[in-house]
Amino acid sequence: MATILSVSGSPSASSRTNRLLRHLDQRLIAQGHEVIPLDVRTVPAEALLGADFRHPAIVEATELFARADGVVVGTPVYKASYSGVLKALLDLLPQFALTGKTVLPLATGGSVAHVLAIDYALRPVLNSMGAAHIVQGWFTLDKDITVHEDGALTVAAAADEALTQVVDQFSAALGRTPLLAAAS
């Protein structure tokens, strides 16, 4: 099937966003996709903040984006926007790093006041990077994501149902991307 890069834009090691993405990765793997996780917080700060395009970690991230057929981008919402660490990485990628790719934007946050961050903050950046198709994203409230002491994750039923639907739509759209890219 497709190769999917699953990008967590959370700066925190214990992030609900990161755990949710890895949970959704399992659904994509079960559908036959190859999923490559990328936690932006593991990219050295000096490479991100110093805009070191030649740093091996930035070169590797650029290659991962180039190799992917589809990209899942997940971020916590801070002050009505996606995370700064995600912004730093996106700024270091080639201008059209998402050309020909299907993209699924996801966000998490503490308040429904941030639900539009996907459409008004993240989607324009992804579009400017040349994404062939940005499928409907989803915002999940922090309270709907429970991380248990053993590391297991539980997503509230309504949120889980919605996430399943957007992930399945993303998976289905991956099969149509070559046709969309060829028609352009």
Backbone bond lengths (Angstrom), bond angles and torsions (degrees), N, CA, C in turn:
res aa  C-N    CA-C-N  psi(-1)  N-CA   C-N-CA  omega(-1)  CA-C   N-CA-C  phi
1 M - - - 1.456 - - 1.530 108.35 -
2 A 1.324 117.36 -135.48 1.459 121.75 -174.53 1.525 111.56 -101.58
3 T 1.318 114.63 158.05 1.460 121.58 171.10 1.520 106.82 -98.33
4 I 1.341 115.73 125.43 1.459 122.00 -176.36 1.513 109.51 -118.78
5 L 1.319 116.06 129.15 1.451 121.90 172.27 1.518 107.19 -94.99
6 S 1.324 117.19 122.01 1.458 122.98 -177.74 1.527 108.12 -107.99
7 V 1.331 116.08 103.45 1.463 122.81 -170.69 1.522 111.03 -101.25
8 S 1.330 115.43 118.80 1.461 120.73 174.99 1.519 108.27 -97.81
9 G 1.327 115.71 117.69 1.452 121.52 179.65 1.512 113.33 -93.68
10 S 1.319 117.26 23.00 1.460 119.97 179.62 1.527 111.02 -88.94
11 P 1.322 117.37 135.87 1.464 120.15 176.79 1.531 113.48 -81.21
12 S 1.328 117.28 -4.52 1.462 121.59 -174.39 1.528 112.33 -103.35
13 A 1.332 115.80 136.20 1.463 121.08 177.79 1.528 111.90 -68.79
14 S 1.321 117.74 -27.65 1.464 121.03 -178.17 1.527 111.85 -103.65
15 S 1.299 116.27 28.09 1.452 123.66 -173.90 1.523 114.21 -67.21
16 R 1.329 115.66 136.64 1.468 120.63 171.47 1.530 109.90 -65.30
17 T 1.318 115.60 -36.76 1.469 119.94 179.46 1.516 110.37 -58.59
18 N 1.317 116.17 -49.97 1.460 121.10 -179.60 1.526 110.95 -60.90
19 R 1.296 116.65 -45.98 1.472 120.01 -179.20 1.526 111.46 -64.71
20 L 1.323 116.52 -38.06 1.461 120.01 177.91 1.530 110.22 -64.44
21 L 1.319 117.10 -44.00 1.462 119.77 178.12 1.523 111.57 -59.48
22 R 1.316 117.12 -45.30 1.462 119.83 -178.65 1.532 110.45 -65.47
23 H 1.318 117.00 -32.23 1.464 122.20 174.52 1.535 109.86 -64.19
24 L 1.324 117.06 -45.97 1.463 121.53 179.82 1.526 111.66 -69.32
25 D 1.336 116.56 -31.28 1.472 120.71 175.59 1.525 110.35 -55.06
26 Q 1.325 115.89 -38.65 1.468 120.04 -178.08 1.528 111.40 -63.20
27 R 1.317 116.52 -36.04 1.472 119.46 177.50 1.529 110.25 -66.03
28 L 1.318 116.05 -41.84 1.466 120.21 179.41 1.527 111.34 -66.53
29 I 1.313 117.03 -38.55 1.469 121.11 176.77 1.528 109.68 -63.66
30 A 1.333 116.40 -42.12 1.475 120.67 179.17 1.527 111.33 -63.11
31 Q 1.328 116.87 -24.52 1.465 121.14 178.13 1.533 111.60 -85.97
32 G 1.325 116.21 2.54 1.463 120.31 175.23 1.513 115.64 98.24
33 H 1.323 118.30 4.66 1.458 120.90 179.77 1.528 111.27 -85.21
34 E 1.310 115.64 153.05 1.463 120.94 169.37 1.520 105.94 -90.24
35 V 1.318 116.93 126.02 1.461 120.83 -178.84 1.523 108.92 -116.75
36 I 1.323 114.93 128.10 1.464 121.79 177.82 1.523 107.21 -113.04
37 P 1.347 117.60 114.86 1.465 119.49 178.78 1.525 111.38 -81.28
38 L 1.323 115.94 141.55 1.462 122.05 174.10 1.516 107.78 -134.66
39 D 1.319 116.18 111.65 1.456 121.83 176.64 1.522 107.17 -96.81
40 V 1.320 117.01 109.28 1.457 121.10 -174.33 1.526 110.95 -58.94
41 R 1.330 117.88 -30.08 1.461 120.38 -179.47 1.523 112.45 -61.93
42 T 1.340 117.96 -17.36 1.468 120.36 179.72 1.529 112.36 -87.29
43 V 1.330 117.23 -9.04 1.464 120.81 175.75 1.532 106.71 -75.17
44 P 1.327 117.66 130.09 1.467 119.66 -177.13 1.536 113.10 -54.89
45 A 1.321 114.88 133.28 1.463 120.95 -178.14 1.522 111.69 -57.59
46 E 1.319 117.06 -37.57 1.470 118.71 -178.73 1.530 111.56 -64.14
47 A 1.320 116.82 -30.59 1.472 120.20 177.54 1.522 110.33 -72.40
48 L 1.340 116.42 -43.95 1.459 120.72 -178.88 1.530 112.04 -69.14
49 L 1.321 115.74 -51.82 1.459 119.90 -174.09 1.520 112.87 -77.26
50 G 1.338 115.70 -24.70 1.456 119.68 177.58 1.518 112.52 -90.12
51 A 1.322 117.22 2.92 1.475 122.65 -179.55 1.520 110.90 49.02
52 D 1.340 114.74 49.56 1.464 121.10 -178.01 1.525 109.22 -90.49
53 F 1.321 115.76 88.63 1.466 121.79 -177.91 1.526 112.38 -60.77
54 R 1.334 117.51 -24.94 1.469 121.27 -177.28 1.520 113.28 -92.75
55 H 1.318 118.12 -3.79 1.462 120.87 179.06 1.534 108.26 -59.80
56 P 1.338 117.87 136.02 1.472 120.08 -178.18 1.533 114.12 -52.67
57 A 1.327 118.35 -35.35 1.467 120.63 -179.88 1.525 111.44 -69.26
58 I 1.322 117.45 -35.15 1.469 121.12 178.38 1.524 109.44 -73.55
59 V 1.332 116.52 -41.01 1.466 120.74 176.92 1.534 109.40 -60.27
60 E 1.345 116.31 -43.98 1.464 120.33 179.62 1.532 111.24 -63.82
61 A 1.331 117.37 -44.07 1.468 120.65 178.94 1.523 110.27 -61.55
62 T 1.316 117.01 -42.03 1.470 121.41 178.52 1.521 110.30 -60.89
63 E 1.322 116.61 -41.73 1.467 120.59 178.74 1.526 111.44 -66.04
64 L 1.340 117.12 -37.45 1.467 120.38 177.93 1.518 110.89 -63.28
65 F 1.334 116.93 -42.76 1.460 120.32 177.55 1.524 110.36 -62.65
66 A 1.327 116.36 -42.30 1.473 120.46 -178.81 1.525 111.57 -63.69
67 R 1.313 116.49 -36.20 1.468 122.16 -176.72 1.532 113.32 -75.39
68 A 1.323 116.26 -26.04 1.466 121.10 -173.32 1.520 112.80 -74.82
69 D 1.335 114.90 143.33 1.459 121.80 171.40 1.529 109.95 -85.21
70 G 1.318 114.82 -32.80 1.456 121.75 -179.37 1.512 109.99 -139.91
71 V 1.326 115.65 156.29 1.462 121.13 -178.81 1.519 108.67 -134.09
72 V 1.330 115.57 128.62 1.459 121.94 170.10 1.524 105.31 -101.14
73 V 1.323 116.93 126.15 1.463 121.30 179.26 1.514 107.64 -118.26
74 G 1.334 115.65 117.16 1.452 120.84 179.13 1.511 110.51 -117.30
75 T 1.322 115.88 139.52 1.458 120.18 -178.81 1.520 111.04 -148.25
76 P 1.319 116.42 144.65 1.460 117.72 166.10 1.529 107.27 -74.64
77 V 1.307 116.75 153.68 1.456 120.54 177.74 1.522 108.14 -99.66
78 Y 1.326 113.95 125.31 1.460 122.43 175.87 1.517 107.61 -122.90
79 K 1.322 117.03 126.11 1.461 121.40 177.14 1.531 111.92 49.80
80 A 1.322 115.54 46.87 1.462 124.15 174.96 1.528 114.00 66.83
81 S 1.324 118.20 22.17 1.454 120.17 178.90 1.524 110.19 -146.78
82 Y 1.322 115.32 171.54 1.457 120.96 176.83 1.524 109.63 -74.00
83 S 1.311 116.60 167.50 1.462 121.38 -172.37 1.525 113.07 -67.63
84 G 1.307 115.03 151.49 1.458 121.45 178.19 1.512 112.61 -65.11
85 V 1.325 117.38 -35.34 1.462 120.19 -179.75 1.538 110.10 -66.92
86 L 1.326 117.21 -36.39 1.462 120.19 175.29 1.521 109.89 -66.72
87 K 1.329 117.62 -43.38 1.461 122.03 178.09 1.526 110.47 -58.31
88 A 1.332 116.64 -43.22 1.469 120.54 -179.57 1.527 110.72 -60.64
89 L 1.331 117.51 -42.28 1.465 119.78 179.03 1.530 110.93 -67.82
90 L 1.317 117.63 -48.05 1.460 120.62 -178.75 1.527 110.91 -58.38
91 D 1.318 117.28 -35.54 1.461 121.25 178.73 1.525 112.44 -65.39
92 L 1.321 117.97 -25.88 1.462 121.39 -177.54 1.521 113.35 -91.80
93 L 1.317 117.32 -8.20 1.462 120.34 178.36 1.526 109.36 -81.27
94 P 1.323 117.07 157.60 1.469 118.98 175.29 1.529 110.37 -56.86
95 Q 1.318 116.39 149.93 1.466 122.00 -176.19 1.524 112.80 -50.36
96 F 1.323 117.30 -40.28 1.464 120.01 -176.93 1.529 111.44 -112.96
97 A 1.323 116.04 44.21 1.466 122.11 -178.42 1.524 113.37 -63.81
98 L 1.317 117.94 -18.79 1.470 120.81 -178.21 1.525 113.10 -104.25
99 T 1.325 117.37 8.51 1.461 120.80 -179.28 1.527 110.85 -56.87
100 G 1.341 115.12 128.23 1.456 121.13 178.07 1.520 114.37 79.37
101 K 1.318 117.96 5.42 1.462 120.89 -175.85 1.525 111.39 -105.75
102 T 1.318 114.57 149.50 1.452 121.93 171.37 1.525 106.43 -92.68
103 V 1.320 116.92 135.41 1.462 120.92 -174.63 1.531 109.95 -127.64
104 L 1.321 115.23 137.67 1.463 122.78 175.06 1.524 108.39 -116.56
105 P 1.343 118.35 109.27 1.457 121.03 176.44 1.537 111.11 -88.44
106 L 1.321 115.21 132.77 1.462 121.44 178.21 1.527 108.94 -131.41
107 A 1.322 116.21 148.34 1.458 120.00 177.93 1.517 109.82 -143.65
108 T 1.326 114.83 154.39 1.456 121.89 174.37 1.526 107.68 -128.48
109 G 1.322 115.20 153.93 1.453 118.88 178.55 1.504 111.38 -173.34
110 G 1.309 114.70 169.52 1.451 121.17 -174.97 1.512 115.58 -86.23
111 S 1.329 117.63 -10.31 1.455 120.10 -174.73 1.527 111.12 -145.01
112 V 1.323 115.63 144.27 1.462 119.98 176.64 1.528 110.98 -65.76
113 A 1.322 117.77 -11.59 1.459 121.01 176.80 1.530 110.98 -63.16
114 H 1.331 117.07 -18.50 1.467 121.42 -178.23 1.525 113.71 -99.50
115 V 1.307 117.80 6.20 1.465 121.09 -173.30 1.534 112.62 -60.78
116 L 1.303 118.82 -29.50 1.462 121.13 -178.07 1.529 113.57 -83.52
117 A 1.321 117.51 -0.28 1.465 120.58 179.76 1.529 111.62 -58.45
118 I 1.313 117.05 -33.39 1.465 119.59 178.40 1.531 110.04 -62.53
119 D 1.319 116.72 -49.26 1.464 120.61 -174.59 1.530 113.95 -77.05
120 Y 1.331 116.99 -32.52 1.465 119.06 -174.82 1.523 114.23 -101.12
121 A 1.311 118.39 -16.34 1.468 120.27 179.79 1.531 111.90 -115.80
122 L 1.328 117.55 -52.25 1.460 120.71 -173.55 1.526 113.92 -81.97
123 R 1.308 117.55 -47.26 1.479 121.46 -176.54 1.536 112.97 -55.76
124 P 1.342 120.33 -43.40 1.465 118.94 179.17 1.537 113.35 -61.03
125 V 1.307 117.23 -36.96 1.471 120.43 178.58 1.525 110.02 -67.27
126 L 1.321 116.53 -45.83 1.462 120.54 179.69 1.530 110.18 -61.77
127 N 1.314 116.39 -40.26 1.461 121.07 178.37 1.530 110.87 -64.37
128 S 1.321 116.85 -42.50 1.467 120.31 -179.02 1.526 112.09 -66.29
129 M 1.329 115.91 -19.23 1.468 120.46 178.99 1.532 111.53 -89.59
130 G 1.329 117.10 6.92 1.450 121.13 170.86 1.512 117.03 90.76
131 A 1.323 118.79 15.25 1.466 120.08 -179.43 1.526 110.30 -53.55
132 A 1.330 115.60 133.18 1.462 120.58 179.24 1.520 110.88 -69.16
133 H 1.327 115.82 -36.76 1.460 120.75 -176.79 1.520 108.03 -154.73
134 I 1.310 116.42 121.87 1.462 121.12 174.58 1.517 105.76 -106.12
135 V 1.331 115.83 109.30 1.460 119.54 -178.18 1.526 109.44 -74.50
136 Q 1.318 114.98 166.64 1.461 120.20 177.81 1.514 109.96 -56.30
137 G 1.316 116.77 125.17 1.459 121.28 179.28 1.516 111.21 -87.08
138 W 1.328 114.92 -174.49 1.458 118.91 179.26 1.515 110.32 -149.38
139 F 1.332 115.98 138.97 1.461 124.16 175.37 1.519 107.70 -106.22
140 T 1.312 116.97 127.90 1.462 121.97 179.89 1.528 109.27 -116.90
141 L 1.304 115.33 129.13 1.466 120.16 177.07 1.527 110.24 -69.12
142 D 1.310 115.66 140.97 1.469 121.18 177.57 1.524 111.19 -53.81
143 K 1.327 116.57 -38.99 1.469 120.10 -176.78 1.531 112.12 -65.68
144 D 1.332 117.32 -16.49 1.467 121.36 179.41 1.529 112.65 -89.58
145 I 1.324 116.02 -0.38 1.462 121.47 -179.89 1.522 108.06 -119.04
146 T 1.326 116.19 116.00 1.460 120.88 179.88 1.521 109.55 -114.28
147 V 1.320 115.04 124.48 1.455 120.88 175.64 1.522 106.54 -104.51
148 H 1.322 116.38 120.83 1.454 121.73 -177.75 1.527 110.74 -85.82
149 E 1.312 116.47 163.98 1.469 121.51 -178.04 1.519 112.76 -56.50
150 D 1.317 117.30 -32.15 1.470 120.70 -179.92 1.531 112.49 -82.66
151 G 1.353 116.52 2.56 1.460 120.77 178.83 1.515 113.99 93.17
152 A 1.336 116.72 -10.07 1.464 120.27 179.18 1.530 109.71 -65.24
153 L 1.310 115.41 153.01 1.454 121.61 -177.79 1.521 109.81 -118.60
154 T 1.315 115.89 136.69 1.452 121.82 173.10 1.512 107.66 -124.84
155 V 1.325 115.96 132.57 1.462 121.88 176.80 1.518 106.94 -112.85
156 A 1.323 116.44 132.81 1.461 121.20 178.99 1.528 109.57 -52.20
157 A 1.312 116.36 145.48 1.467 122.22 -171.34 1.532 113.84 -53.45
158 A 1.322 117.87 -48.34 1.470 119.99 -177.66 1.522 111.01 -65.43
159 A 1.322 117.02 -41.68 1.474 121.05 178.51 1.517 110.35 -66.65
160 D 1.324 116.79 -40.37 1.461 120.60 179.72 1.524 110.95 -63.42
161 E 1.315 116.38 -40.83 1.468 120.72 179.01 1.531 110.56 -63.18
162 A 1.339 116.46 -44.36 1.464 120.59 179.49 1.527 110.93 -65.36
163 L 1.321 117.20 -42.63 1.465 120.99 178.87 1.520 111.51 -63.86
164 T 1.324 116.45 -40.26 1.465 120.56 177.13 1.525 109.90 -59.30
165 Q 1.317 116.15 -42.57 1.464 120.65 -179.28 1.526 111.36 -64.45
166 V 1.341 118.76 -46.42 1.472 119.29 -178.12 1.526 111.38 -70.11
167 V 1.328 117.80 -34.90 1.466 120.29 176.95 1.527 109.98 -66.25
168 D 1.314 117.29 -41.91 1.469 120.44 178.29 1.528 111.29 -65.68
169 Q 1.331 117.63 -37.80 1.464 120.55 176.69 1.532 110.56 -65.38
170 F 1.326 116.46 -39.68 1.466 121.40 176.60 1.525 109.92 -62.03
171 S 1.323 116.11 -46.52 1.462 121.29 -179.99 1.528 110.76 -59.77
172 A 1.321 116.80 -44.32 1.464 120.96 179.16 1.529 111.12 -65.73
173 A 1.331 116.93 -38.58 1.466 120.80 -179.56 1.521 111.75 -66.88
174 L 1.307 117.62 -27.10 1.468 120.52 179.15 1.516 111.24 -59.70
175 G 1.320 116.61 -35.02 1.451 120.69 179.65 1.510 112.98 -71.31
176 R 1.338 116.33 -19.41 1.459 120.50 -178.86 1.522 112.67 -97.69
177 T 1.327 118.41 -12.51 1.475 121.81 -175.14 1.527 113.01 -55.53
178 P 1.350 120.75 -46.21 1.460 118.08 -179.37 1.514 112.98 -57.39
179 L 1.322 117.36 -35.92 1.457 120.79 178.47 1.526 110.54 -67.16
180 L 1.334 117.03 -41.50 1.448 120.97 178.57 1.518 110.63 -65.08
181 A 1.333 116.20 -44.42 1.453 120.40 -178.82 1.532 110.28 -66.04
182 A 1.316 117.45 -38.36 1.459 120.97 -178.93 1.527 111.49 -69.72
183 A 1.332 116.51 -31.19 1.457 120.97 -178.89 1.530 112.42 -75.98
184 S 1.309 115.92 -19.53 1.482 120.02 -177.14 1.502 112.56 -69.82
